[in-house]
Amino acid sequence: MTLIYRCQIELHDSLYFATREIGRLYETEPVIHNYALCYALGLVDSEIYSTTVSEEHSYRYFCPEQVPKYEPHLTALNQQGIYVTPARSISHTSTLNTWKYANNNYHVEMEKTQKNIPSFGRAKEIAPESKFEFFIISKKPLQLVKWIRLGKWMSKAELKTEEIGKGDRKNGEFTFPYPLNPLDVMFSHQVISYDVVNMPPVSLIQNIKIRGEYYQIDKLSIPACMEFRFRAN
């Protein structure tokens, strides 16, 4: 049995993460990576799934080092039969915030200065009331939280989830209007055409024409057989 959930996120705070850095401008793309969604939804740290992740890789209470553990954390979701797609914007606006910081050369040993010259940067953020949409494909029923935190500032967002059915499984050529993680889909499908969304840690693709197995739900075709995959070291 495969269940498919349609999920919508509505921002209650400004959302910021640096998709790209252009000089002093730090821009937030209106796309949310599926890695970030897995953590925000509590799928990684939940009691239900923590038994598949060793204590060494647990982020529940304390993170001893700033090194991501995507592979062990998300492989645990593969074992549970859970896959989360990236989220696209269905309506959004942006805000541009300017921040200032000081020159701290006087902190450097053997370097003195009588000046404290301020500098600045700009952050392009996604504004409150913006909405995003994504899908969860699961082999078991899920009970997700209503409120989640996203981005660098842990911005508050409301999550609405709707089970849209099991879907008829088909095989052929189709289009998918939502973003996808290419590592997760190119192993099982032939991707014919796409646009690239450059963002860390893995760039996404969108406007996708694809061939392979998919779930048909009304007019929506969702790729089947997706799971989290990672580059070989």
Order of alpha helices (4+ residues) and beta strands (2+ residues): beta-beta-beta-beta-alpha-alpha-alpha-beta-beta-beta-beta-beta-beta-beta-beta-alpha-beta-beta-beta
